[in-house]
Amino acid sequence: MIKTGFLISCAALCSTMLAMGAPKDSAPTNNEDGTNEKLPVVYTVPLVGQMGTDIHEDLIAEIIEDIEEVQPDVIIFRIDSADLGTNQHLPQFNRLEAGKFQLPEYRNMCQDLHTKLGHIDQVVWIEDSVGISSLLCMAWPKLYMSEGARLYGLQNLHRMVQNWNDEDIREKMEEAMEGQARGFFEMGGRGEYARVLGNAMIDPEKKLSANFVGRDVIWLPHTEGMWLVDNNPEEVANWSSKTALDTMLIEDTVSSLEDLVFVLGYREYEHNTQGDEIAEKYTNRWRGSYAKCKVTYEDYRADRGLGTTNSQARVLMAKRKQLEEVLNHMNRYSAVERRMKDEYGLTISQLEFDIATYKDQIRQAKDAQRGGGRGGSRGGRGGGLGGGGRN
């Protein structure tokens, strides 16, 4: 009896230790059919907001690092980035919130996602895309759209190079821009049709139609195909969810994440929301930093926050400190740098130059004070760079 009890106790102890030591995510799950199988993990990545700031290479680097640890079964990139509102009669457009044309950065961002996470199934879910974000969508072969979603806006790439007066230079610039953009279509597996699709979605003068051979689409750079997509010389090829589905540009339309996952073949799944949390924190951080940066720079331009001193050296030091705070925000987040450059024409190199100038002026003011107090009140707040910046 003693021997039997000892064996039973050992067995119970070993069972308890194994249960305590087992990794949490490796525990079997009781599915509806009674089987004990681990549910597939779906990792969502929200690409929401402004291209180049909210949707930024720094955010993607952080998410890639997290996904490499999680190793999900499916990655879903949820894209909701539109430069124009949905009001057709009175289009809502905010210049400061429009997507940034950072094509090399976006290309590298997409390449990192493909190469570092290429062993994981990846799909794009387009909730709405108007502007440069549509280029991002085309960098993946598996596209799904919400019902009523848009895939518009790449004509802005063409408009960028229309300011050249010389026709030869303009044509070369157009070809170079379209060539960069077509790289995203090639990355998305469009192969021989990357040029036809890319040109039609970017250049208003290009046409687009389609023929169908079974489940294969043959895209044509003219209007003679059985399905006409675009023949308007003033418009590019834009896609509603219905048109994209009818021409098989996308796999399907979906109404929700659950609907999309079901279409992908999973009745049950585990939703990993770490990517959503990372994106939300990143957006809150950079936008908070941007708001503080703007306030500080506006104070600098308006000569606010300098105190009540009449000492020119102290005034100059206060203004230098304001510029140093602005510089810190811009160095911390390149998204802030991009917004400050667009809004004020402000660059990091200009700030560094202005700060160095203030340091020289402060030294001169202190030397003047030591030389007899001649710089004590002379000039007051009018010294330095005038507080106006270079707008």
C-alpha positions in Angstrom: 0.0 0.0 0.0 2.8 2.4 0.8 4.5 1.7 -2.5 1.2 2.2 -4.4 0.5 5.4 -2.6 4.0 6.7 -3.3 3.6 5.9 -7.0 0.2 7.6 -7.2 1.6 10.7 -5.4 4.6 10.9 -7.8 2.2 10.6 -10.8 0.0 13.3 -9.5 3.0 15.6 -8.8 4.4 15.0 -12.3 1.1 15.7 -13.9 0.8 19.0 -11.9 4.3 20.1 -12.9 3.7 19.4 -16.6 0.5 21.4 -16.5 2.2 24.3 -14.8 5.1 24.3 -17.2 3.2 24.0 -20.4 3.1 27.2 -22.6 -0.2 29.0 -22.5 -0.6 29.2 -26.2 0.1 25.5 -26.8 -2.9 24.4 -24.8 -5.5 22.6 -26.9 -8.8 24.2 -27.6 -12.2 22.5 -27.4 -13.8 23.3 -30.8 -17.5 23.0 -31.6 -17.0 19.5 -33.1 -15.4 18.2 -29.9 -11.9 18.0 -31.3 -8.9 19.4 -29.4 -7.0 21.5 -32.0 -5.2 24.8 -31.7 -7.2 27.6 -33.4 -5.5 29.5 -36.3 -4.2 32.9 -35.2 -5.3 35.9 -37.3 -3.1 39.0 -36.8 -4.7 42.3 -38.0 -2.6 45.3 -39.0 -4.5 48.5 -39.2 -3.1 50.8 -41.9 -5.4 53.7 -41.0 -5.1 57.4 -41.5 -2.6 59.5 -43.3 0.0 57.8 -45.6 3.5 58.8 -44.5 2.6 59.7 -40.9 -0.1 57.4 -39.4 1.0 54.7 -41.9 4.7 55.0 -41.5 7.8 52.8 -41.9 8.6 53.2 -38.1 5.2 51.7 -37.3 5.7 48.8 -39.7 9.1 48.0 -38.3 7.6 47.7 -34.8 4.8 45.5 -36.1 7.2 43.3 -38.1 9.1 42.7 -34.9 6.0 41.7 -33.0 4.7 39.4 -35.8 8.1 37.6 -35.8 7.5 36.7 -32.2 3.8 35.8 -32.5 4.1 33.8 -35.8 0.4 33.9 -36.7 -1.3 31.8 -39.4 -2.7 34.8 -41.3 -1.9 38.5 -41.5 -4.7 40.9 -42.6 -3.7 44.4 -43.6 -6.8 46.5 -43.0 -6.5 49.7 -45.1 -8.6 52.7 -44.4 -6.9 55.8 -45.8 -8.8 58.3 -48.0 -7.7 61.8 -49.0 -11.3 62.6 -50.0 -14.5 62.1 -48.1 -17.5 60.3 -49.4 -19.6 63.3 -50.2 -19.7 63.4 -54.0 -21.3 66.9 -54.3 -18.9 68.6 -51.9 -15.7 66.7 -51.7 -14.0 67.0 -48.3 -10.2 67.5 -48.7 -7.7 68.4 -46.0 -4.4 69.3 -47.6 -2.5 68.7 -44.3 -4.0 65.2 -43.9 -3.5 64.1 -47.5 -1.1 61.2 -48.2 2.6 62.0 -48.5 4.5 61.0 -51.7 7.3 59.0 -50.0 7.5 56.3 -52.7 11.0 54.9 -51.8 10.0 54.6 -48.1 6.7 52.8 -49.0 8.5 50.5 -51.4 11.0 49.5 -48.7 8.2 49.1 -46.2 6.3 46.7 -48.5 9.5 44.8 -49.3 10.2 44.3 -45.6 6.7 42.9 -45.1 7.1 40.5 -48.0 10.6 39.3 -47.3 10.6 39.1 -43.5 7.1 37.8 -43.2 6.8 36.0 -46.6 6.3 32.6 -44.9 3.0 33.8 -43.5 -0.2 34.1 -45.5 -0.9 37.8 -46.1 -4.1 39.5 -47.4 -5.3 43.1 -47.8 -8.7 44.2 -46.7 -9.6 47.5 -48.3 -12.2 49.4 -46.2 -11.5 52.6 -48.2 -8.5 53.8 -50.2 -8.3 57.1 -52.0 -4.9 58.5 -52.8 -1.4 57.1 -52.4 -2.7 54.3 -50.2 -4.1 52.7 -53.3 -0.6 52.1 -54.4 0.0 50.2 -51.2 -3.0 48.0 -51.8 -1.7 46.9 -55.1 1.5 45.5 -53.6 -0.3 42.3 -52.5 -2.0 39.8 -54.8 -4.9 38.8 -52.4 -7.3 41.8 -52.2 -10.6 42.0 -50.5 -12.9 45.1 -50.3 -15.7 46.1 -48.0 -19.0 46.6 -49.8 -19.0 50.2 -50.9 -15.3 50.7 -50.6 -13.2 52.7 -53.0 -9.9 52.1 -54.7 -9.1 55.5 -56.2 -6.7 58.4 -56.4 -3.5 57.5 -58.1 -3.9 60.2 -60.7 -2.2 62.5 -58.1 1.1 60.8 -59.0 0.6 62.0 -62.6 -0.3 65.5 -61.5 3.0 65.8 -59.5 5.1 66.0 -62.7 2.9 68.2 -64.8 4.6 71.5 -63.8 7.6 70.9 -66.2 7.3 73.3 -69.2 9.7 71.3 -71.3 7.6 68.5 -72.9 10.6 66.1 -73.2 11.5 66.5 -69.6 7.9 66.2 -68.5 7.5 62.9 -70.5 10.7 61.5 -68.9 9.5 62.5 -65.4 6.1 60.9 -66.1 7.8 57.6 -67.2 10.1 57.7 -64.2 7.1 58.2 -61.8 5.0 55.5 -63.4 8.0 53.2 -63.3 8.4 53.6 -59.6 4.6 53.1 -59.1 4.6 50.0 -61.3 7.0 48.4 -58.9 4.2 48.1 -56.4 2.0 46.3 -59.0 4.9 43.9 -59.8 5.4 43.3 -56.1 1.7 42.4 -55.9 2.2 39.6 -58.5 0.6 41.4 -61.5 3.4 40.2 -63.7 3.0 41.1 -67.4 0.0 43.2 -66.6 1.7 45.5 -64.1 2.4 48.1 -66.7 -1.1 48.0 -68.2 -2.8 48.2 -64.8 -0.4 50.7 -63.3 -0.5 53.1 -66.3 -4.3 53.0 -66.4 -4.6 53.8 -62.7 -2.0 56.6 -62.9 -2.2 58.3 -66.3 -5.6 59.7 -67.4 -4.7 59.3 -71.1 -4.2 55.5 -70.8 -7.2 53.2 -71.4 -8.1 49.9 -69.8 -10.4 46.9 -70.7 -10.4 43.2 -69.9 -10.9 39.8 -71.4 -11.5 36.7 -69.4 -10.3 33.1 -69.9 -11.8 31.0 -67.2 -10.7 32.5 -63.9 -7.8 34.4 -65.6 -8.1 38.1 -66.5 -6.2 39.5 -69.5 -5.8 43.3 -69.0 -5.6 45.3 -72.2 -4.3 48.9 -72.8 -7.2 49.8 -75.1 -11.0 49.7 -75.2 -11.5 46.5 -77.3 -11.8 44.0 -74.5 -15.2 42.5 -73.6 -15.2 44.5 -70.3 -14.6 48.2 -70.6 -13.0 49.7 -67.4 -11.8 53.2 -68.5 -12.0 55.1 -71.8 -12.2 58.7 -70.3 -9.1 60.7 -71.4 -9.5 62.9 -68.4 -9.9 60.2 -65.7 -7.8 57.3 -64.5 -9.1 53.8 -63.8 -10.9 53.9 -60.5 -12.5 51.0 -58.8 -15.6 50.6 -56.7 -15.9 47.3 -54.9 -18.5 46.1 -57.4 -16.3 46.9 -60.4 -13.3 45.4 -58.8 -15.2 42.2 -58.1 -16.8 42.0 -61.5 -13.4 42.2 -63.2 -11.8 39.9 -60.7 -9.2 42.5 -59.6 -10.1 41.4 -56.0 -10.9 38.0 -54.6 -14.3 39.0 -52.9 -16.2 41.6 -51.0 -16.7 41.2 -47.3 -18.8 42.9 -44.6 -16.6 42.4 -41.5 -13.5 40.7 -40.1 -15.5 37.6 -39.3 -16.8 37.5 -42.9 -13.3 37.9 -44.3 -11.9 35.1 -42.1 -14.7 32.8 -43.1 -14.1 33.5 -46.8 -10.4 32.6 -46.1 -11.6 29.2 -44.9 -11.6 29.5 -41.1 -14.8 28.9 -39.2 -13.1 29.6 -35.9 -10.0 31.6 -35.2 -8.1 33.4 -32.5 -7.8 37.2 -33.2 -4.5 38.6 -32.1 -5.0 42.4 -31.6 -1.4 43.3 -30.7 -1.0 45.0 -34.1 -4.1 47.2 -33.5 -2.7 48.2 -30.1 0.7 49.0 -31.4 -0.7 51.1 -34.2 -3.0 53.0 -31.8 -0.2 53.8 -29.4 2.1 54.9 -32.2 -0.5 57.2 -33.7 -1.3 58.8 -30.3 2.4 59.3 -29.6 3.4 61.0 -32.8 0.2 63.1 -33.1 0.6 64.2 -29.4 4.2 65.1 -30.2 3.1 67.0 -33.3 0.5 69.0 -31.4 3.1 70.1 -28.8 5.6 70.9 -31.5 3.1 73.2 -33.3 2.3 75.1 -30.1 6.0 75.6 -29.3 6.8 76.8 -32.8 3.8 79.1 -32.9 4.9 80.6 -29.6 8.4 81.0 -31.0 7.0 82.8 -34.1 4.8 85.1 -32.0 7.5 85.9 -29.3 5.4 84.2 -26.6 6.7 82.4 -23.6 9.9 84.5 -23.2 9.3 85.7 -19.7 9.5 89.4 -18.6 13.2 89.9 -18.7 14.8 92.8 -20.6 18.1 91.0 -20.9 18.7 90.3 -24.6 20.8 87.3 -23.7 18.0 85.7 -21.7 15.5 86.4 -24.5 17.8 84.8 -27.0 18.3 81.8 -24.7 14.5 81.4 -24.4 14.0 81.5 -28.1 16.8 79.0 -28.6 15.2 76.7 -26.1 11.9 76.8 -28.0 13.7 75.8 -31.3 15.5 73.0 -29.4 12.1 71.7 -28.2 10.8 71.8 -31.8 13.9 70.0 -33.0 13.5 67.3 -30.4 10.0 66.5 -31.5 11.0 66.4 -35.2 14.0 64.1 -34.4 11.9 61.8 -32.3 9.2 61.2 -35.0 9.9 61.6 -38.7 6.1 61.9 -39.1 6.3 65.1 -37.1 9.1 66.3 -39.3 7.1 65.6 -42.5 4.1 67.5 -41.1 6.2 70.5 -40.0 7.9 70.7 -43.3 4.5 70.7 -45.2 2.9 73.2 -42.9 5.8 75.6 -42.2 8.5 74.7 -44.7 10.6 73.8 -41.6 13.5 71.3 -41.9 15.8 69.8 -39.3 18.9 71.3 -41.0 17.3 74.7 -40.9 16.5 74.4 -37.2 20.1 73.3 -36.5 21.4 76.3 -38.3 19.1 78.7 -36.5 20.0 77.2 -33.1 23.7 77.6 -33.9 23.0 81.2 -34.9 21.3 81.8 -31.6 24.2 80.4 -29.7 26.5 82.8 -31.4 24.2 85.8 -30.7 23.9 84.7 -27.0 27.7 84.6 -26.7 27.9 88.1 -28.2 25.2 89.5 -25.9 27.0 88.1 -22.9 30.3 89.5 -24.0 28.6 92.9 -24.5 27.2 92.7 -20.9 30.6 91.9 -19.5 32.1 94.8 -21.4 30.1 97.4 -19.6 26.4 96.5 -19.7 25.8 98.0 -23.1 23.8 94.9 -24.2 21.6 94.8 -21.0 18.5 96.2 -22.5 19.5 97.1 -26.0 17.4 95.3 -28.7 15.1 93.5 -26.1 12.9 91.0 -27.8 13.8 92.2 -31.2 17.1 90.4 -31.2 17.9 87.0 -32.6 16.0 85.8 -35.7 12.9 87.8 -35.0 10.7 84.8 -33.9 9.2 84.5 -37.3 11.0 81.5 -38.7 11.2 81.0 -42.4 7.7 80.2 -43.5 
